[in-house]
Amino acid sequence: MKPLVELDSVSIELGKERIVEQLSFSLNEGDIGCLLGPSGCGKTTLLRTIAGFSEVASGAIRLYGEEVASVKTQIPTEQRQIGMMFQDFALFPHLTVEENIAFGINTWSKTDQKQRVQQLLQRVDLAGYQHRYPHELSGGQQQRIALARALAPKPKLMLLDEPFSSLDAELRELLAQDVRNLLKEEGITALLVTHDQQEAFAMADKAGVMYAGQLLQWNTPYELYHQPEHELVADFIGRGVLLNGQIQSHQLHSALGVIDHEVLCDQDDHDVTFLVRPDDVLIVPTDQPHRLQAQVVGRGFRGSHYLYTLALDNHEHVLAVGPSHQPLSAGQMVGINVDFDHLVVFDSNICQLPD
């Protein structure tokens, strides 16, 4: 399948500062991609460059198989068939819901405009709201109208810049799934920028983690979580800790004891760090068989469960989950076992960016 979006070694400068460095990825037609990363990593600048608001310093951007941006090419934004949705929604306060949605299709016939507006209001579950004004809507409703307006011209590509950041956490997750379903129904390829991994997990077919202008990994959300290729990806995606260890005779020696795993079969003896997720650590009563003991040094209530911080004998910490109806107390000793379905080992305990 030919990519609908393709970035080839793209670098971006603002003033004399290099914001994005040699970044490459592609997104197939109908897929939803997501760029994750902390504030200031370059993800919004990259999105704006794909839209045509900024120019590339080197490399090329191709949309629908055609080059739209390079050192020699800069296709105007209005010719790129792109829809955009911003974090502040940017609805026109003096226009009704119907007029906001129809803003980008005002060259269509009145009949076609009305039909498209009614279709989108049905899809965003706001039928009957066409005569209201933005200030009469809740934040979630405004978000849906902003999405409907961006979808109205039937763009080939939708760019979403932190579209849920002003909403509360529960509403963000609900709307993220709703937006994914709507984009899939419309058959629109989309690229989302966010710092919230739950949004990425709810929406994305492919996701990437950016740091300091570089793309550290581009894969499915599942692979980012279970098979991170860089310490910074492991640290950013999901909850977990990096422990120190040594590989000796194809076994991993650490504060969790000696671990055998197939990924160690071709590893030479050396110092490593390895990723431990809460689902890798099982808390068991001390009167049952267990690998070693740990002390509860912290806990966070999560409704159905507690997330515990456990101190090992060498004072390194791991995370583990336990049911909320059987809470453990700070200072309590517990037994733990470990079970690594995915053992992720890094060659160094120093987080370095790739060359």
Phi, psi and omega in degrees: 000133182280134181296143172277325176239131178218123175250127185239101176052049184279128170240144183227136177238140171241114191067235177254006183264131177278115185265321180233137189235111170048054187262133181224136168192168177221159182221124183282158180301133179087352180271158175246122179251160181217134173255119180254153174161163180290164177302139178086006182277351177106002187291320178290321176301320179295317180298316180295329178288321175299323180288338180105007181277340176228159181257158177272148175273331176198167182084191185212148173244129177240132175239131178058030178087358181244142179287124180247345180209130172196186178298329183260348187232137174210091178286131182301151182307314186293347179260005186264358179055049183242137170257145180230141176230125186258164184291337179264008178070319176056038174286149178278115187293335183271358179252148176289171176304314180300316182291324176298311182296322184279356187304318183275000180234031184288354174271350177288164174294153180303322180296315181292322177300311182298319181295318181292319179298314180296321179298315183288324176298323176296317185290330178263011174062040178229034177300137181094357182263008190297335183263002179277164177253156183309322183291348178269003183249152173286170178301317179295322178292320176299321179298319180293322179292319177300320177295316179299319179297319180291329181279339189308314181285003182058059180293155175284330182227134176248129176250128183236118183256102180044054190290344184247009191295335182271002183257160179287163190301316182295318180291325179302312183294320179297313182290327178301316178292321178297317180295319177302312181299320181293317178298320179294319178298322180279348181070032185258131173286142184218151175229122184251139172248131180201162169252002184258110184293333179294324174298316180298315180296324182287332190249324200273141165274323176228146180216153178224150178252124178255147175210127177050042175083001180246148176266112185280327181198141178228114184195190175288155176305323179300314181291323178299321182286312188269336182226058177297140183263359183213147180303322181291327175292315178300322182286326185276324185266120176072172176268141180175174178225157174254122179255155175275148178200175176226134173270123178226122180052046176063025173235150179261120179254128182201187177294346175269010180094203181261126184242128173258137177201150184297332181291347181271353188298328181251019181265133173278165180293124176188168177281143183218169160242153179219153187269132177236113177269160177302328181283355175275345187246124180248122176278131179228153176301146184293344178271004176251160181303132180209156183288315182198175180252154176216162181250134176289120180242356178188156177208148177233129182282129182237021179088272181284345183207167170255143169258113185262145168256124185243135178265129177272176184299329181268011177078001169288154184246147170231163177252148178209157182249139175220154182296145184285341180277357175229067186293145174260150184262151175300134182093346182289141175269135179228158172271147176224146168240157178236144180215105183262098169293320177238109176262118183249117185241135177246149187286346185214153174267014177250122180284112179239146175282150178294155178293000000 
